Amino acid sequence: MVNKCIYCKSEIAKDSVVDVCNRCGLSVWGEKMFKAIVNNMEQAREVGNLYQGSVTEEALPDKFGSKNR
């Protein structure tokens, strides 16, 4: 499955911490704010807080007995 920007639908990296491409992120939030958002999301991923509370398949650890849908 390919990740796509929620605004323009262009492809984004599968490991991206945000669901927007750089072009749209910069257009929506501006350079300084978009960089801050991405940095904060990357830090959250590093400490394990990025998927906290998520219900997506990728976020469910195997130890909880999640089943493929």
Backbone as XML, in Angstrom:
<?xml version="1.0"?>
<chain id="A" units="angstrom">
  <residue number="1" name="MET">
    <atom name="N" x="0.846" y="-1.186" z="0.000"/>
    <atom name="CA" x="0.000" y="0.000" z="0.000"/>
    <atom name="C" x="0.885" y="1.241" z="0.000"/>
  </residue>
  <residue number="2" name="VAL">
    <atom name="N" x="0.553" y="2.176" z="-0.858"/>
    <atom name="CA" x="1.322" y="3.406" z="-0.991"/>
    <atom name="C" x="0.635" y="4.508" z="-0.193"/>
  </residue>
  <residue number="3" name="ASN">
    <atom name="N" x="1.416" y="5.251" z="0.566"/>
    <atom name="CA" x="0.863" y="6.389" z="1.294"/>
    <atom name="C" x="0.713" y="7.563" z="0.338"/>
  </residue>
  <residue number="4" name="LYS">
    <atom name="N" x="-0.375" y="8.312" z="0.501"/>
    <atom name="CA" x="-0.636" y="9.466" z="-0.357"/>
    <atom name="C" x="-0.964" y="10.682" z="0.488"/>
  </residue>
  <residue number="5" name="CYS">
    <atom name="N" x="-0.590" y="11.828" z="-0.031"/>
    <atom name="CA" x="-0.869" y="13.112" z="0.610"/>
    <atom name="C" x="-2.382" y="13.301" z="0.712"/>
  </residue>
  <residue number="6" name="ILE">
    <atom name="N" x="-2.855" y="13.735" z="1.868"/>
    <atom name="CA" x="-4.296" y="13.918" z="2.048"/>
    <atom name="C" x="-4.831" y="15.119" z="1.270"/>
  </residue>
  <residue number="7" name="TYR">
    <atom name="N" x="-3.952" y="16.001" z="0.825"/>
    <atom name="CA" x="-4.382" y="17.179" z="0.077"/>
    <atom name="C" x="-4.323" y="16.968" z="-1.430"/>
  </residue>
  <residue number="8" name="CYS">
    <atom name="N" x="-3.143" y="16.571" z="-1.957"/>
    <atom name="CA" x="-2.972" y="16.504" z="-3.410"/>
    <atom name="C" x="-2.906" y="15.079" z="-3.942"/>
  </residue>
  <residue number="9" name="LYS">
    <atom name="N" x="-2.909" y="14.092" z="-3.065"/>
    <atom name="CA" x="-2.885" y="12.671" z="-3.417"/>
    <atom name="C" x="-1.583" y="12.207" z="-4.069"/>
  </residue>
  <residue number="10" name="SER">
    <atom name="N" x="-0.517" y="13.003" z="-4.009"/>
    <atom name="CA" x="0.770" y="12.534" z="-4.524"/>
    <atom name="C" x="1.359" y="11.546" z="-3.532"/>
  </residue>
  <residue number="11" name="GLU">
    <atom name="N" x="2.234" y="10.673" z="-4.019"/>
    <atom name="CA" x="2.825" y="9.652" z="-3.162"/>
    <atom name="C" x="3.784" y="10.273" z="-2.156"/>
  </residue>
  <residue number="12" name="ILE">
    <atom name="N" x="3.777" y="9.724" z="-0.945"/>
    <atom name="CA" x="4.723" y="10.139" z="0.084"/>
    <atom name="C" x="5.426" y="8.896" z="0.612"/>
  </residue>
  <residue number="13" name="ALA">
    <atom name="N" x="6.548" y="9.097" z="1.239"/>
    <atom name="CA" x="7.333" y="7.981" z="1.754"/>
    <atom name="C" x="6.512" y="7.160" z="2.748"/>
  </residue>
  <residue number="14" name="LYS">
    <atom name="N" x="6.655" y="5.852" z="2.678"/>
    <atom name="CA" x="5.900" y="4.966" z="3.570"/>
    <atom name="C" x="6.231" y="5.224" z="5.036"/>
  </residue>
  <residue number="15" name="ASP">
    <atom name="N" x="7.458" y="5.655" z="5.313"/>
    <atom name="CA" x="7.863" y="5.896" z="6.700"/>
    <atom name="C" x="7.635" y="7.339" z="7.145"/>
  </residue>
  <residue number="16" name="SER">
    <atom name="N" x="6.890" y="8.115" z="6.368"/>
    <atom name="CA" x="6.599" y="9.508" z="6.718"/>
    <atom name="C" x="5.748" y="9.566" z="7.985"/>
  </residue>
  <residue number="17" name="VAL">
    <atom name="N" x="6.054" y="10.517" z="8.860"/>
    <atom name="CA" x="5.292" y="10.657" z="10.104"/>
    <atom name="C" x="4.049" y="11.529" z="9.932"/>
  </residue>
  <residue number="18" name="VAL">
    <atom name="N" x="3.933" y="12.166" z="8.788"/>
    <atom name="CA" x="2.765" y="12.996" z="8.495"/>
    <atom name="C" x="2.126" y="12.512" z="7.199"/>
  </residue>
  <residue number="19" name="ASP">
    <atom name="N" x="0.851" y="12.766" z="7.032"/>
    <atom name="CA" x="0.110" y="12.306" z="5.859"/>
    <atom name="C" x="0.010" y="13.381" z="4.775"/>
  </residue>
  <residue number="20" name="VAL">
    <atom name="N" x="0.983" y="14.258" z="4.736"/>
    <atom name="CA" x="1.020" y="15.289" z="3.702"/>
    <atom name="C" x="2.414" y="15.322" z="3.077"/>
  </residue>
  <residue number="21" name="CYS">
    <atom name="N" x="2.479" y="15.719" z="1.797"/>
    <atom name="CA" x="3.770" y="15.855" z="1.136"/>
    <atom name="C" x="4.421" y="17.167" z="1.585"/>
  </residue>
  <residue number="22" name="ASN">
    <atom name="N" x="5.685" y="17.317" z="1.312"/>
    <atom name="CA" x="6.402" y="18.527" z="1.712"/>
    <atom name="C" x="5.789" y="19.775" z="1.090"/>
  </residue>
  <residue number="23" name="ARG">
    <atom name="N" x="5.435" y="19.696" z="-0.184"/>
    <atom name="CA" x="4.881" y="20.862" z="-0.866"/>
    <atom name="C" x="3.600" y="21.341" z="-0.189"/>
  </residue>
  <residue number="24" name="CYS">
    <atom name="N" x="2.688" y="20.422" z="0.084"/>
    <atom name="CA" x="1.424" y="20.798" z="0.729"/>
    <atom name="C" x="1.645" y="21.213" z="2.179"/>
  </residue>
  <residue number="25" name="GLY">
    <atom name="N" x="2.534" y="20.524" z="2.886"/>
    <atom name="CA" x="2.822" y="20.893" z="4.269"/>
    <atom name="C" x="3.351" y="22.310" z="4.381"/>
  </residue>
  <residue number="26" name="LEU">
    <atom name="N" x="4.252" y="22.653" z="3.480"/>
    <atom name="CA" x="4.798" y="24.015" z="3.481"/>
    <atom name="C" x="3.734" y="25.039" z="3.106"/>
  </residue>
  <residue number="27" name="SER">
    <atom name="N" x="2.861" y="24.681" z="2.168"/>
    <atom name="CA" x="1.792" y="25.602" z="1.748"/>
    <atom name="C" x="0.766" y="25.825" z="2.850"/>
  </residue>
  <residue number="28" name="VAL">
    <atom name="N" x="0.447" y="24.773" z="3.586"/>
    <atom name="CA" x="-0.592" y="24.863" z="4.614"/>
    <atom name="C" x="-0.080" y="25.535" z="5.883"/>
  </residue>
  <residue number="29" name="TRP">
    <atom name="N" x="1.091" y="25.111" z="6.384"/>
    <atom name="CA" x="1.576" y="25.601" z="7.672"/>
    <atom name="C" x="2.747" y="26.561" z="7.596"/>
  </residue>
  <residue number="30" name="GLY">
    <atom name="N" x="3.426" y="26.658" z="6.476"/>
    <atom name="CA" x="4.626" y="27.481" z="6.391"/>
    <atom name="C" x="5.841" y="26.669" z="6.823"/>
  </residue>
  <residue number="31" name="GLU">
    <atom name="N" x="7.020" y="27.130" z="6.423"/>
    <atom name="CA" x="8.237" y="26.359" z="6.640"/>
    <atom name="C" x="8.538" y="26.096" z="8.115"/>
  </residue>
  <residue number="32" name="LYS">
    <atom name="N" x="8.501" y="27.123" z="8.935"/>
    <atom name="CA" x="8.881" y="26.968" z="10.341"/>
    <atom name="C" x="7.935" y="26.025" z="11.086"/>
  </residue>
  <residue number="33" name="MET">
    <atom name="N" x="6.639" y="26.202" z="10.911"/>
    <atom name="CA" x="5.660" y="25.371" z="11.611"/>
    <atom name="C" x="5.685" y="23.936" z="11.091"/>
  </residue>
  <residue number="34" name="PHE">
    <atom name="N" x="5.794" y="23.746" z="9.777"/>
    <atom name="CA" x="5.809" y="22.395" z="9.226"/>
    <atom name="C" x="7.034" y="21.625" z="9.713"/>
  </residue>
  <residue number="35" name="LYS">
    <atom name="N" x="8.179" y="22.284" z="9.759"/>
    <atom name="CA" x="9.389" y="21.633" z="10.281"/>
    <atom name="C" x="9.202" y="21.243" z="11.746"/>
  </residue>
  <residue number="36" name="ALA">
    <atom name="N" x="8.558" y="22.103" z="12.525"/>
    <atom name="CA" x="8.308" y="21.810" z="13.939"/>
    <atom name="C" x="7.370" y="20.616" z="14.082"/>
  </residue>
  <residue number="37" name="ILE">
    <atom name="N" x="6.336" y="20.568" z="13.268"/>
    <atom name="CA" x="5.383" y="19.459" z="13.309"/>
    <atom name="C" x="6.088" y="18.149" z="12.985"/>
  </residue>
  <residue number="38" name="VAL">
    <atom name="N" x="6.859" y="18.134" z="11.897"/>
    <atom name="CA" x="7.564" y="16.917" z="11.487"/>
    <atom name="C" x="8.570" y="16.493" z="12.558"/>
  </residue>
  <residue number="39" name="ASN">
    <atom name="N" x="9.323" y="17.446" z="13.091"/>
    <atom name="CA" x="10.307" y="17.113" z="14.137"/>
    <atom name="C" x="9.637" y="16.518" z="15.370"/>
  </residue>
  <residue number="40" name="ASN">
    <atom name="N" x="8.535" y="17.110" z="15.796"/>
    <atom name="CA" x="7.815" y="16.596" z="16.969"/>
    <atom name="C" x="7.243" y="15.201" z="16.718"/>
  </residue>
  <residue number="41" name="MET">
    <atom name="N" x="6.722" y="14.973" z="15.525"/>
    <atom name="CA" x="6.180" y="13.663" z="15.183"/>
    <atom name="C" x="7.292" y="12.612" z="15.110"/>
  </residue>
  <residue number="42" name="GLU">
    <atom name="N" x="8.453" y="12.983" z="14.576"/>
    <atom name="CA" x="9.585" y="12.056" z="14.513"/>
    <atom name="C" x="10.083" y="11.709" z="15.911"/>
  </residue>
  <residue number="43" name="GLN">
    <atom name="N" x="10.112" y="12.691" z="16.798"/>
    <atom name="CA" x="10.517" y="12.432" z="18.179"/>
    <atom name="C" x="9.516" y="11.509" z="18.869"/>
  </residue>
  <residue number="44" name="ALA">
    <atom name="N" x="8.237" y="11.719" z="18.608"/>
    <atom name="CA" x="7.206" y="10.857" z="19.193"/>
    <atom name="C" x="7.365" y="9.425" z="18.694"/>
  </residue>
  <residue number="45" name="ARG">
    <atom name="N" x="7.691" y="9.254" z="17.426"/>
    <atom name="CA" x="7.899" y="7.911" z="16.886"/>
    <atom name="C" x="9.093" y="7.240" z="17.556"/>
  </residue>
  <residue number="46" name="GLU">
    <atom name="N" x="10.173" y="7.995" z="17.769"/>
    <atom name="CA" x="11.384" y="7.442" z="18.376"/>
    <atom name="C" x="11.138" y="6.917" z="19.789"/>
  </residue>
  <residue number="47" name="VAL">
    <atom name="N" x="10.299" y="7.597" z="20.554"/>
    <atom name="CA" x="10.037" y="7.155" z="21.930"/>
    <atom name="C" x="8.826" y="6.229" z="22.033"/>
  </residue>
  <residue number="48" name="GLY">
    <atom name="N" x="8.173" y="5.974" z="20.909"/>
    <atom name="CA" x="7.063" y="5.029" z="20.903"/>
    <atom name="C" x="5.702" y="5.629" z="21.139"/>
  </residue>
  <residue number="49" name="ASN">
    <atom name="N" x="5.553" y="6.932" z="21.034"/>
    <atom name="CA" x="4.267" y="7.579" z="21.295"/>
    <atom name="C" x="3.484" y="7.941" z="20.040"/>
  </residue>
  <residue number="50" name="LEU">
    <atom name="N" x="4.032" y="7.677" z="18.873"/>
    <atom name="CA" x="3.370" y="8.119" z="17.646"/>
    <atom name="C" x="2.042" y="7.417" z="17.425"/>
  </residue>
  <residue number="51" name="TYR">
    <atom name="N" x="1.965" y="6.116" z="17.683"/>
    <atom name="CA" x="0.742" y="5.363" z="17.419"/>
    <atom name="C" x="-0.089" y="5.127" z="18.666"/>
  </residue>
  <residue number="52" name="GLN">
    <atom name="N" x="0.183" y="5.846" z="19.717"/>
    <atom name="CA" x="-0.563" y="5.680" z="20.961"/>
    <atom name="C" x="-2.036" y="6.013" z="20.734"/>
  </residue>
  <residue number="53" name="GLY">
    <atom name="N" x="-2.891" y="5.058" z="20.991"/>
    <atom name="CA" x="-4.321" y="5.265" z="20.812"/>
    <atom name="C" x="-4.816" y="5.028" z="19.407"/>
  </residue>
  <residue number="54" name="SER">
    <atom name="N" x="-3.928" y="4.674" z="18.489"/>
    <atom name="CA" x="-4.316" y="4.447" z="17.109"/>
    <atom name="C" x="-5.046" y="3.118" z="16.971"/>
  </residue>
  <residue number="55" name="VAL">
    <atom name="N" x="-5.944" y="3.041" z="16.022"/>
    <atom name="CA" x="-6.662" y="1.804" z="15.764"/>
    <atom name="C" x="-6.277" y="1.188" z="14.427"/>
  </residue>
  <residue number="56" name="THR">
    <atom name="N" x="-5.225" y="1.694" z="13.802"/>
    <atom name="CA" x="-4.780" y="1.136" z="12.530"/>
    <atom name="C" x="-4.044" y="-0.166" z="12.745"/>
  </residue>
  <residue number="57" name="GLU">
    <atom name="N" x="-4.012" y="-0.989" z="11.711"/>
    <atom name="CA" x="-3.349" y="-2.282" z="11.813"/>
    <atom name="C" x="-1.880" y="-2.147" z="12.145"/>
  </residue>
  <residue number="58" name="GLU">
    <atom name="N" x="-1.175" y="-1.179" z="11.545"/>
    <atom name="CA" x="0.252" y="-1.024" z="11.785"/>
    <atom name="C" x="0.565" y="-0.728" z="13.241"/>
  </residue>
  <residue number="59" name="ALA">
    <atom name="N" x="-0.333" y="-0.084" z="13.929"/>
    <atom name="CA" x="-0.068" y="0.339" z="15.297"/>
    <atom name="C" x="-0.343" y="-0.751" z="16.326"/>
  </residue>
  <residue number="60" name="LEU">
    <atom name="N" x="-1.032" y="-1.805" z="15.942"/>
    <atom name="CA" x="-1.392" y="-2.832" z="16.899"/>
    <atom name="C" x="-0.256" y="-3.839" z="17.048"/>
  </residue>
  <residue number="61" name="PRO">
    <atom name="N" x="0.370" y="-3.888" z="18.212"/>
    <atom name="CA" x="1.424" y="-4.873" z="18.431"/>
    <atom name="C" x="0.847" y="-6.283" z="18.455"/>
  </residue>
  <residue number="62" name="ASP">
    <atom name="N" x="1.644" y="-7.243" z="18.056"/>
    <atom name="CA" x="1.209" y="-8.641" z="18.036"/>
    <atom name="C" x="0.823" y="-9.152" z="19.418"/>
  </residue>
  <residue number="63" name="LYS">
    <atom name="N" x="1.420" y="-8.607" z="20.473"/>
    <atom name="CA" x="1.157" y="-9.121" z="21.816"/>
    <atom name="C" x="-0.295" y="-8.938" z="22.251"/>
  </residue>
  <residue number="64" name="PHE">
    <atom name="N" x="-1.062" y="-8.074" z="21.561"/>
    <atom name="CA" x="-2.452" y="-7.873" z="21.906"/>
    <atom name="C" x="-3.368" y="-8.816" z="21.143"/>
  </residue>
  <residue number="65" name="GLY">
    <atom name="N" x="-2.762" y="-9.687" z="20.327"/>
    <atom name="CA" x="-3.560" y="-10.682" z="19.601"/>
    <atom name="C" x="-4.392" y="-10.084" z="18.504"/>
  </residue>
  <residue number="66" name="SER">
    <atom name="N" x="-3.895" y="-9.024" z="17.869"/>
    <atom name="CA" x="-4.652" y="-8.411" z="16.794"/>
    <atom name="C" x="-4.747" y="-9.368" z="15.613"/>
  </residue>
  <residue number="67" name="LYS">
    <atom name="N" x="-5.872" y="-9.349" z="14.938"/>
    <atom name="CA" x="-6.097" y="-10.203" z="13.786"/>
    <atom name="C" x="-6.110" y="-9.353" z="12.532"/>
  </residue>
  <residue number="68" name="ASN">
    <atom name="N" x="-5.636" y="-9.934" z="11.443"/>
    <atom name="CA" x="-5.666" y="-9.235" z="10.161"/>
    <atom name="C" x="-7.108" y="-9.080" z="9.719"/>
  </residue>
  <residue number="69" name="ARG">
    <atom name="N" x="-7.389" y="-7.950" z="9.166"/>
    <atom name="CA" x="-8.769" y="-7.650" z="8.730"/>
    <atom name="C" x="-8.953" y="-7.982" z="7.285"/>
  </residue>
</chain>
